[in-house]
């Protein structure tokens, strides 16, 4: 347990005053307190990262009890443990990172709460900014491929002989999907804009499709090109086009919307499963990802870094749809 006299009573906090509006304000709020006799830790936040579209979540995905949490955004964070339960594997002073649960306030503040099952020790070969870029994106990719997609999380073997198509392969989640699928032995096809073709190839994609120049339906007319698994990070037209790319008996997974909503007219595939899922924070999975990062097998992709006070510019960059990797905010700059 840290010396309580060193913990401030109030902290700088990003706050969304109206769930119907994307407007944020920088204000002061009481420092959060872990619940007694719980698995909660108080974390001093060093860096944190927003997620595209998250300021719309209170409107479309309200928490079970809206009165139980204030609207503090940004659940991706990296920081230092300030207080910890006596039984926790994470001790005071440990450097950790996590995607914390949406049912609580986020990490867009100087201190936040992290629960044991969400946390992992951060990779020691990354700096604080790079660390905050890992949890959401990597865990989403891990769960899409190895939990829901049926691939095995084994180096060079878990996906041997499989073809995987990743849309928005240069984005935060897409970059991890390419790296993890390649690590597992899959042949990876990625879509992106023309400026990111070489970048996606450098992540391990065997083939890269410039979506502005190539229509997925046309591309998939050659049955040899069709894939066993599609993982969509865009939704809409991209997801609609992805239906044409999957083999009979294959699977389409989207992290944006239910694939059934945009199944194209005239599509006649057989026995194709489809799934929309929202990732769940998972510390043990993040621990496995940490090992891959420290081995040099995978790496986070940081688009840009902003001072805490520049939160409006950071969210504008994220909402532009052109970020390559993660947008990160840093309390130290």
Secondary structure, DSSP 8 states (H G I E B T S, - for coil): ---GGGS-SEEEEEE-S-TTS---EEEEEE-----TTSSEEEEEEEEEE--TTGGGHHHHS--TTGGGS------EEEEEEEE--TT-SS-TT-EEEEE--TTS--S-BSEEEEEGGG-EE--TTS-HHHHHTTHHHHHHHHIIIIIIS----STTTTTTT-EEEESSTTSHHHHHHHHHHHHTT-EEEEEE-GGGHHHHHHHT-SEEEETTT--HHHHTTSGGG-EEEEEESS-HHHHHHHGGGEEEEEEEEESSS-GGGG--TT----S-EEEE------HHHHHHHHHHHHHTS----EEEEEEGGGHHHHHHHHHTT--SSEEEEETT-
